[in-house]
Amino acid sequence: MIGVTASTVGFGRGVAGLAALKVTLGAVSARIVGGEPIARGAAFDSDLRALLEALLRTAAEAVSDP
């Protein structure tokens, strides 16, 4: 399981890099959590918190149902 994001000035700036990273990680059958850019600004903390919560939820599911 891998959590991916990009911290960017604007949402659109990290999209291409993350798309390439997802393709690479998909080639090794990685379980990807997240994958959307997190723009610096007012919503940064809540967006980062949501990604971390998704990682924790996914990890708990993996432990419960290997």
C-alpha positions in Angstrom: 0.0 0.0 0.0 1.4 3.4 -1.0 -0.1 6.8 -0.3 0.7 9.3 -3.1 0.1 13.0 -3.5 1.9 16.1 -4.6 2.0 19.3 -2.6 1.6 22.1 -5.2 0.8 25.8 -5.5 -2.3 24.9 -7.6 -4.3 21.7 -8.0 -3.5 21.2 -11.7 0.3 21.5 -11.4 0.7 18.0 -9.8 -1.7 16.1 -12.0 0.7 15.0 -14.8 3.4 13.9 -12.4 1.0 11.9 -10.3 -0.5 10.2 -13.4 3.0 9.0 -14.4 3.7 7.8 -10.8 0.4 5.9 -10.7 1.3 4.1 -14.0 4.7 3.2 -12.6 3.3 1.9 -9.3 0.5 0.1 -11.1 3.2 -1.9 -13.0 4.3 -3.4 -9.7 0.7 -4.0 -8.6 1.0 -1.4 -5.8 -2.2 -0.6 -3.9 -2.4 3.1 -4.3 -4.2 5.4 -1.8 -4.8 9.0 -2.7 -3.3 10.2 -5.9 -4.7 13.7 -6.1 -2.6 16.9 -5.7 -2.9 18.7 -2.4 -2.7 22.5 -3.1 -1.1 24.7 -0.5 -3.6 27.0 1.0 -6.6 27.1 3.2 -7.7 23.5 2.6 -4.2 22.0 2.8 -4.6 20.7 6.4 -8.0 19.1 5.8 -6.9 17.6 2.5 -3.8 16.1 4.1 -5.8 14.8 7.0 -8.2 13.1 4.6 -5.3 11.4 2.8 -3.9 10.2 6.2 -7.3 8.9 7.3 -7.7 7.0 4.0 -4.2 5.4 4.5 -5.2 4.4 8.0 -8.5 3.0 6.9 -6.9 1.1 4.0 -4.3 -0.3 6.3 -6.9 -1.4 8.8 -8.9 -3.1 6.1 -5.8 -4.9 4.8 -5.1 -6.3 8.3 -8.7 -7.3 8.8 -9.0 -9.0 5.4 -5.6 -10.0 4.1 
